[in-house]
Each structure stands twice: as structure tokens, then as C-alpha cells.
Amino acid sequence: LGIGRDEAHSRAAAMLTEVGLADRADAWPERLSGGEQQRVAVAAALVHRPDVVLADEPTGNLDIETAGVVTELLDRMTRRLGKTLVMATHSAEVMGLADRVFTVRDGALVETAAS
């Protein structure tokens, strides 16, 4: 994606630090908890600095506390990096963090009031 190996490793290490998992960089995925795996996914999504981050139910399989951590992390990091976050969710709590909320109603995308 246009960056060299050393730069990719440097960015990956920095992102793992950002999500609080620098000490788990060498861990196999199956050794990570669900929340840790989701935080790694956030880091991976942002390492190449995309303009838009797409997140499809990023908290769907997490307990409430871990879901809050992952949601806050996505929100904080995309805002800090000046990126757009598009998230699909059924969670009213997650929708409450959004600047804009859209729902699918009768097959059409409709903007609804954000909390």
C-alpha cells in the first residue's frame, strides 16, 4: 500500500501501543481475548491511515464493558487522526456516540436524529 516494510512495522508498533497492546505484539491470535482481538482489528484498520474506516458490528460479540472500550477507542482514534468512521450497529449506546445516524427503513437509508 505504498509504504516500505520498516515503515509498516513502525506504524503497526505505534498503533498497538495506541490500543494498549504493545506487550502482546508477538501473541498468536488465539491467545488473545475477544476484546484484544477487536483492539488489534482497530489498529490494523488504522495503520495504513485510510480516509474512511468501515466497522460492521465491531462490538457485536463483546461484553458490555469491552464493547465500550472498543467503541471509545474507534471514536477517539478516528477523530484524533481526522478520519471518517462509518459503523453498522444495532446498539443504541453506540448510536448515541454518532454525529449522524442513518437507519434502513422500508429498504431506504433514512437519516434519523442523533442522540
C-alpha positions, 0 to 999 in steps of 0.5 A: 500500500505504498509504504516500505516494510520498516515503515509498516512495522513502525506504524503497526508498533505505534498503533498497538501501543495506541490500543494498549497492546504493545506487550502482546505484539508477538501473541498468536491470535488465539491467545488473545481475548475477544476484546484484544482481538477487536483492539488489534482489528482497530489498529490494523484498520488504522495503520495504513491511515485510510480516509474512511474506516468501515466497522460492521458490528465491531462490538457485536460479540463483546461484553458490555464493558469491552464493547465500550472500550472498543467503541471509545477507542474507534471514536477517539482514534478516528477523530484524533487522526481526522478520519471518517468512521462509518459503523453498522450497529444495532446498539443504541449506546453506540448510536448515541456516540454518532454525529449522524445516524442513518437507519434502513427503513422500508429498504431506504437509508433514512437519516434519523436524529442523533442522540 
